[in-house]
Amino acid sequence: VRIAVSGQTVTPGGAVELYDPQDRGQAVFAMHADVLVDALFGVGLNSPLREPAASAVALMNRSGAPVVCADIPSGVETDTGRVLGDAVHGDTTVTFSMAKPGLFVGKGALLAGEVLVHDIGIPEDILNWESYPTCLADAGLAASWLPRRPADGHKGTFGKTLILGGSVGFTGAPVLAARGALRTGAGLVSILTPEQVWPILAAKCDEAMARPIRGEYRENIAFAQGCDAVLIGPGLGRERHTDRLALSLLEELKGPLVVDADGINALAEHMDILDARPAGATVLTPHDGEFARLGGDLSGGDRLGAARRFAAEHRCVLVLKGHRTITAWPDGRCFVNPTGNSGMAKGGSGDILGGMILSLIGQGLDPGRAAVCAVWLHGRAGDLAAADKGEYGMLPSDLVEQLPYAIKELGAGEG
């Protein structure tokens, strides 16, 4: 459809033409258009683009004009974000009634541009987000779930938490996790670490308490059993005695556990231990490589589906880290996170996230909600750090310093 525009006046009507990839006049018109609207396909596309649609997509992508996509960029699979052969590179996507998963996961998240949701009159009682298997996490959701802090609370009120981590050359990871936990409101944070690195960790900790792994395993397990939540893995290494302690905690503790980094690597060789734990009590936070070691399959390009299947099969909360981190619950629900940036792709960022999830669980939030809230806040703090120092120069420690401001923005949880 060609519509001539003069100043602020739109010429009524327009000319409808059949698209012909060989028509040079149509190509010239498109190349000189002020804006192009992509409305080739709706949300039902499930096979690679064919001609003449493929040529139309290529023309839009090389035109240089701003492209507005209707509902979803043509060529993007709605449920997965996969690109089906080729796809439109949109500047803005106007999607109708509800956002679609493919606008926020996979390559679709990179092609949609700014996403605007437009109401087309579907009744609110039909659009009940709790009935949908995939939701977009946002500030409102995080604010509504963030634990409230009673005015008469004390340090025990806000959680007694434990981090098992640290090894030679990796003493920073558990310290960053502890700082993330404390900045997210934890009352008490202890770090259990191998004796040979304990002096280094103790020197780095002011607010957290470092304890060396000493004596019988029962003594360490007994201490962990007295905690509200435990994080296993930051910088832990793969020594035989720390692997054994990590697996013993997974087997013997019935309360909530967060497992990251080398905790995941130890668990990957003993998935039967994970499957024997209480449903929903374990939070795993792998990146793609760790997810593969756990048996997750991303070969089909469907991160959302892979995360959902894994969480249901192993009855755990899965935080699949990466661009648009996905949190999957055992009941099949998934939450896609829109916050964060590439400046967070530095060693230590994931340790902070593990500590944040630990903190919110220790304050009484169930593991699923704690993971969703922590992921959103983690990304928001990263965005604030990037706005302050830029994505190149920001450090994980800058992210930690921005956490109080990210939480304060929500205006919830205090008093």
C-alpha positions as a printed Julia matrix, in Angstrom:
415×3 Matrix{Float64}:
   0.0     0.0     0.0
   1.42    3.37   -1.02
   0.29    6.43    0.96
   1.53    9.84   -0.12
   2.33   12.28    2.7
   2.74   16.05    2.28
   3.82   17.92    5.41
   1.31   16.97    8.1
  -1.4    16.09    5.6
  -2.07   12.47    4.67
  -3.58   12.06    1.23
  -6.87   10.14    1.61
  -6.95    6.66    0.2
  -3.84    5.17   -1.34
  -2.82    2.7    -3.98
  -2.85   -1.06   -3.32
  -0.39   -3.0    -5.46
   0.73   -6.6    -5.64
   4.36   -6.78   -4.58
   6.73   -7.83   -7.38
  10.37   -8.43   -6.41
  11.36   -7.6   -10.01
   9.56   -4.22  -10.07
  12.32   -1.6    -9.79
   9.75    1.16   -9.34
   8.43   -0.47   -6.17
  11.96   -0.93   -4.88
  12.84    2.73   -5.54
   9.65    3.85   -3.77
  10.46    1.7    -0.73
  14.06    2.89   -0.63
  12.88    6.52   -0.5
  10.01    6.02    1.93
   9.98    7.92    5.21
   8.69    4.89    7.1
   7.9     1.27    6.27
   5.25   -0.82    7.99
   5.9    -4.57    8.23
   2.58   -6.38    8.21
   3.52   -9.38    6.07
   2.73  -12.07    8.63
   0.94  -12.37   11.95
   1.8   -14.49   14.96
   1.14  -17.83   13.28
   4.25  -18.1    11.09
   6.0   -21.43   11.75
   8.12  -22.09    8.66
  10.98  -20.28    6.89
  10.04  -17.34    4.68
   9.49  -18.06    1.0
   9.27  -15.82   -2.03
   8.05  -13.2    -2.55
   7.96  -12.52    1.24
  11.69  -13.21    1.6
  12.52  -10.52   -0.97
  10.15   -8.06    0.72
  11.91   -8.63    4.05
  15.32   -8.12    2.43
  14.06   -4.89    0.82
  12.85   -3.5     4.16
  16.12   -4.38    5.85
  18.25   -2.53    3.3
  15.96    0.47    2.82
  17.4     2.57    5.64
  13.93    3.85    6.56
  12.47    3.3    10.05
  10.46    0.08   10.14
   7.36   -0.37   12.3
   6.31   -4.0    12.75
   2.73   -5.04   13.33
   2.48   -7.52   16.24
   5.88   -9.18   15.64
   8.66   -8.74   13.04
   7.92  -10.95   10.06
  10.17  -14.01   10.15
  10.33  -14.25   13.96
   8.65  -17.26   15.57
   6.17  -15.94   18.11
   6.66  -18.43   20.94
  10.45  -18.85   20.78
  12.01  -15.75   19.19
  13.75  -17.93   16.58
  14.4   -16.44   13.15
  12.78  -18.52   10.43
  15.27  -18.06    7.61
  15.33  -14.26    7.64
  13.4   -11.6     9.55
  12.63   -7.91    9.53
  14.92   -5.69   11.6
  12.32   -3.48   13.24
  12.8    -0.11   14.92
   9.43   -0.31   16.68
   6.99   -3.16   17.15
   3.36   -2.44   17.98
   1.93   -5.63   19.41
  -1.72   -6.11   20.25
  -3.32   -6.75   23.66
  -0.37   -8.62   25.17
   3.36   -8.83   24.53
   4.52  -12.01   22.77
   7.4   -14.18   24.05
   9.26  -13.93   20.75
   9.66  -10.18   21.24
  11.8   -10.75   24.34
  13.66  -14.04   23.9
  16.02  -15.45   21.27
  16.98  -13.33   18.25
  13.5   -11.83   18.27
  14.54   -9.72   21.25
  17.23   -8.11   19.07
  14.95   -7.48   16.09
  11.8    -6.02   17.68
  13.21   -2.6    18.59
  11.01   -0.64   20.98
   7.98   -2.76   21.91
   4.63   -1.03   22.41
   1.57   -2.98   23.57
  -1.67   -1.58   22.13
  -5.07   -2.31   23.64
  -7.59   -3.5    21.06
 -10.5    -4.0    23.45
 -10.09   -7.57   24.73
 -11.78   -7.72   28.17
  -9.44   -7.6    31.19
 -10.91  -10.75   32.75
  -9.68  -12.69   29.72
  -6.21  -11.12   29.93
  -5.4   -12.46   33.4
  -1.59  -12.74   33.38
  -1.58  -15.44   36.05
  -3.27  -17.82   33.63
  -0.52  -17.48   31.02
   2.55  -19.73   31.04
   5.0   -16.93   30.15
   5.12  -13.5    31.77
   7.38  -10.47   31.4
   8.83   -9.43   34.75
   8.53   -5.73   35.47
   8.89   -3.17   38.24
   5.3    -3.6    39.38
   5.73   -7.33   39.8
   9.01   -6.94   41.68
   7.53   -4.28   43.95
   4.49   -6.41   44.77
   6.63   -9.42   45.73
   9.48   -7.67   47.55
   9.34   -8.67   51.25
   8.16   -5.94   53.6
  10.49   -4.88   56.39
   8.62   -4.55   59.69
   9.6    -1.52   61.72
  10.37   -3.68   64.76
  12.44   -6.25   62.86
  15.93   -7.29   63.95
  18.79   -9.0    62.12
  17.27  -12.42   62.7
  14.0   -11.23   61.17
  15.72  -10.63   57.85
  17.33  -14.0    57.42
  20.31  -16.01   58.58
  22.05  -17.09   55.38
  25.15  -19.09   54.45
  27.43  -19.11   51.39
  29.67  -22.11   50.69
  32.37  -20.83   48.36
  35.9   -19.67   47.76
  39.12  -21.43   46.82
  42.7   -20.56   45.97
  42.57  -17.83   43.31
  38.8   -17.38   43.66
  38.26  -15.49   46.88
  36.35  -12.63   45.28
  33.3   -14.66   44.22
  31.84  -15.45   47.67
  32.61  -11.9    48.85
  30.63  -10.44   45.93
  27.81  -12.88   46.67
  27.79  -11.78   50.3
  27.71   -8.11   49.32
  24.83   -8.79   46.96
  22.94  -10.53   49.77
  23.55   -7.72   52.25
  22.64   -4.97   49.77
  19.37   -6.83   49.13
  18.48   -6.73   52.81
  19.85   -9.9    54.42
  20.17   -9.74   58.2
  23.08  -12.16   58.7
  25.44  -13.54   56.05
  28.16  -16.13   56.76
  30.71  -17.52   54.32
  31.94  -21.09   54.81
  35.24  -21.45   52.97
  38.3   -23.77   52.83
  40.73  -23.15   55.66
  43.66  -22.22   53.39
  41.81  -19.17   51.98
  39.89  -18.24   55.11
  42.38  -15.51   56.23
  42.08  -13.79   52.84
  38.28  -13.92   52.88
  38.1   -12.77   56.47
  40.23   -9.73   55.61
  37.87   -8.83   52.75
  34.7    -9.09   54.84
  33.4    -6.37   57.12
  29.66   -7.05   57.23
  29.74  -10.78   56.36
  31.24  -13.4    58.68
  33.84  -15.8    57.27
  34.1   -19.31   58.78
  36.75  -21.91   57.86
  35.72  -25.45   56.93
  37.14  -27.41   59.83
  36.6   -30.69   61.64
  33.95  -33.21   60.79
  31.44  -32.69   58.02
  28.65  -33.01   60.58
  29.75  -29.78   62.26
  29.52  -27.84   58.99
  26.22  -29.43   58.03
  24.78  -28.66   61.47
  25.67  -24.99   61.04
  24.02  -24.94   57.61
  20.88  -26.56   59.03
  20.54  -23.59   61.36
  20.34  -21.16   58.44
  17.23  -20.01   56.59
  18.84  -20.45   53.16
  22.17  -21.63   51.72
  24.05  -20.68   48.53
  26.48  -23.3    47.2
  29.19  -22.66   44.64
  30.68  -19.16   44.16
  34.39  -19.68   43.53
  34.25  -23.06   45.3
  36.54  -24.96   42.92
  36.4   -28.71   42.35
  38.47  -30.12   45.2
  37.28  -33.5    46.4
  36.48  -32.38   49.94
  34.47  -29.31   48.84
  32.56  -31.37   46.25
  31.72  -33.84   48.99
  30.5   -31.1    51.33
  28.41  -29.48   48.58
  26.72  -32.77   47.72
  26.18  -33.57   51.4
  24.39  -30.27   51.87
  22.23  -30.97   48.82
  21.31  -34.37   50.2
  20.76  -33.53   53.86
  19.27  -30.02   53.87
  15.54  -29.96   53.2
  15.24  -26.18   53.18
  15.84  -23.83   50.24
  19.17  -23.93   48.43
  20.64  -21.78   45.67
  23.21  -23.59   43.52
  25.6   -21.72   41.23
  29.0   -22.07   39.51
  31.02  -24.99   40.91
  28.0   -26.11   42.9
  26.3   -26.71   39.55
  29.37  -28.52   38.23
  29.36  -30.86   41.22
  25.63  -31.44   40.97
  25.79  -32.17   37.22
  27.46  -35.49   38.01
  24.76  -36.43   40.55
  21.41  -35.3    39.15
  19.66  -37.96   41.22
  20.39  -35.83   44.29
  18.58  -32.88   42.71
  15.59  -35.02   41.79
  15.31  -36.32   45.35
  15.07  -32.84   46.89
  11.69  -31.28   47.81
   9.86  -29.78   44.86
  10.6   -26.09   44.35
  13.24  -25.94   47.11
  16.28  -25.68   44.81
  17.23  -22.7    42.66
  19.8   -23.37   39.91
  21.45  -20.38   38.19
  23.39  -21.7    35.16
  24.68  -19.9    32.12
  24.31  -21.75   28.82
  27.45  -23.88   29.25
  26.5   -24.94   32.77
  22.97  -25.65   31.61
  24.34  -28.05   29.0
  26.39  -29.81   31.68
  23.2   -30.28   33.68
  21.59  -31.98   30.69
  19.7   -29.0    29.3
  19.29  -28.84   25.54
  19.47  -25.5    23.72
  20.26  -26.97   20.29
  16.81  -26.18   18.93
  17.11  -22.47   19.65
  14.13  -22.47   22.02
  15.54  -21.2    25.33
  12.1   -20.67   26.8
  10.92  -24.2    26.06
  14.19  -25.75   27.22
  14.07  -23.89   30.54
  10.42  -24.83   31.1
  11.03  -28.52   30.4
  14.08  -28.7    32.66
  12.41  -27.0    35.63
   9.35  -29.27   35.35
  11.39  -32.45   34.94
  13.68  -31.75   37.91
  11.1   -29.92   40.07
  13.41  -26.95   40.58
  13.49  -23.22   39.95
  15.78  -22.59   36.99
  17.39  -19.21   36.32
  18.82  -19.53   32.81
  21.19  -16.58   32.66
  21.96  -14.59   29.54
  20.36  -11.91   27.37
  16.77  -11.79   28.65
  17.34  -14.16   31.58
  14.54  -16.72   31.96
  13.26  -17.91   35.34
  11.29  -21.16   35.07
   9.17  -22.6    37.87
   8.41  -26.31   38.39
   4.74  -25.75   37.54
   5.62  -24.63   33.99
   5.39  -20.88   34.44
   8.26  -18.79   33.08
   9.27  -15.18   33.61
  11.36  -13.3    31.05
  13.49  -10.47   32.42
  13.83   -7.26   30.35
  16.44   -5.44   32.48
  20.24   -5.6    32.18
  22.92   -4.87   29.6
  26.16   -6.21   28.15
  28.25   -4.33   30.72
  27.17   -7.01   33.2
  28.93   -9.69   31.15
  31.95   -9.74   33.47
  33.15  -12.24   36.02
  31.43  -11.68   39.36
  28.02  -10.49   38.16
  26.51  -13.95   38.52
  27.9   -14.31   42.04
  26.05  -11.15   43.05
  22.81  -12.54   41.62
  23.21  -15.76   43.61
  23.64  -13.73   46.8
  20.56  -11.65   46.01
  18.36  -14.7    45.51
  19.75  -16.15   48.75
  18.92  -12.92   50.59
  15.3   -12.74   49.44
  14.7   -16.39   50.31
  16.21  -15.78   53.75
  13.76  -12.91   54.22
  10.84  -15.26   53.67
  10.13  -15.12   49.95
   9.5   -18.46   48.27
  12.36  -19.53   45.94
  10.44  -18.91   42.72
   9.43  -15.35   43.54
  12.82  -14.63   45.1
  14.51  -15.6    41.83
  12.22  -13.44   39.67
  12.61  -10.39   41.94
  16.38  -10.79   42.25
  16.89  -11.17   38.5
  14.87   -8.01   37.8
  16.66   -5.98   40.5
  20.06   -7.32   39.39
  19.43   -6.15   35.84
  18.03   -2.8    36.97
  21.1    -2.17   39.14
  23.24   -3.06   36.13
  21.35   -0.51   34.03
  21.91    2.17   36.67
  25.63    1.3    36.79
  25.83    1.52   33.0
  24.09    4.89   33.0
  26.65    6.12   35.53
  29.89    4.63   34.17
  29.1     3.08   30.79
  28.92   -0.56   29.77
  32.65   -0.78   28.98
  33.93    0.5    32.3
  31.33   -0.63   34.84
  32.35   -3.38   37.27
  30.33   -5.92   39.25
  31.17   -3.91   42.37
  29.49   -0.89   40.73
  26.39   -3.02   40.29
  26.42   -3.85   44.01
  26.59   -0.15   44.86
  23.53    0.54   42.69
  21.38   -2.16   44.3
  20.0     0.09   47.07
  18.9     2.63   44.46
  17.25   -0.03   42.29
  15.29   -1.24   45.32
  14.48    2.32   46.41
  13.0     3.05   42.96
  10.36    0.4    43.58
   9.03    2.32   46.57
   8.01   -0.92   48.28
   9.02   -3.19   51.11
   9.94   -0.65   53.81
   7.97    0.34   56.88
